[in-house]
Every structure is written in structure tokens, then in C-alpha cells.
Amino acid sequence: MKKVLLFCIIVLAFGCQKTAVEKPSDLIEKDKMVDILYDISLLEAVKTQNIGGGITSEQINKFIYKKYKIDSLQFLNSNKYYASDVAEYKKMYQKVKDRLDEENKNLEGKLKKEDNLTSPNDNKNNDTPAVY
């Protein structure tokens, strides 16, 4: 019983130590990382809605790596580094969410404007005379 208790204490002692993630030498700049996370969010939404004709996660990754001139290891290490500080990572994702919300608002405004231009006004029927 003492051995089990000692083992549990050792596991808890080592498990509670905070291990900081070392800053990678090729860390992606925070603003660029937010841009990457934004693009990934958009592309994942396209994939989920099957808008892109069957876009795959592999295609998304290749596109992101090419667009931002990074590789998978650089992204992984940078993402791991930023995620190690939960409060800061949450702020980054809040920026992504704010951009997505703004983009959604702009698109809804454009769609509403197009609907107003293409749909006839129900109160006016120009080819029928008004009868009083």
C-alpha cells in the first residue's frame, strides 16, 4: 500500500510541473499565424459544406504551406508554442472569429443588396393599373 501511495505522490509531483514549450527558432509571427488560422477556418468550412468539390485536408494543408511559404513542421511547432499559452491562444482565435464574423456580415449585406435589386417590389406592380 505504501508503494502505491508513494507512486501516486511521485506521479502527481511530476505531473503538476509546468513544462514550458520552447520557442521555435523559426516561429511564425503572431499576426501571420492569425492569418493562417483564419484561412484554415475558411477552407475547413468549405470542406465541411462540400462547396469546393470534395476538397481534402491534404489539399488545404498544401495550399496553406505554399501561400505562406512555410512547412508542416514550422506550422506544427509554432502552433504548439502559441497553444501552450492558453490565454494568448484564445486571443488569437478571438481575432480569427472577429474576422469571420465581419466577413459574414459583409456577405450578408451583399446578398441582401442583390436580393433587393433582383426581386420585384411586392407593393408595386407596374403593368397593372391601380383600381380605386
C-alpha positions, 0 to 999 in steps of 0.5 A: 500500500505504501508503494502505491501511495508513494507512486501516486505522490511521485506521479502527481509531483511530476505531473503538476510541473509546468513544462514550458514549450520552447520557442521555435527558432523559426516561429511564425509571427503572431499576426501571420499565424492569425492569418493562417488560422483564419484561412484554415477556418475558411477552407475547413468550412468549405470542406465541411459544406462540400462547396469546393468539390470534395476538397481534402485536408491534404489539399488545404494543408498544401495550399496553406504551406505554399501561400505562406511559404512555410512547412508542416513542421514550422506550422506544427511547432509554432502552433504548439508554442502559441497553444501552450499559452492558453490565454494568448491562444484564445486571443488569437482565435478571438481575432480569427472569429472577429474576422469571420464574423465581419466577413459574414456580415459583409456577405450578408449585406451583399446578398441582401443588396442583390436580393433587393435589386433582383426581386420585384417590389411586392407593393408595386406592380407596374403593368397593372393599373391601380383600381380605386 
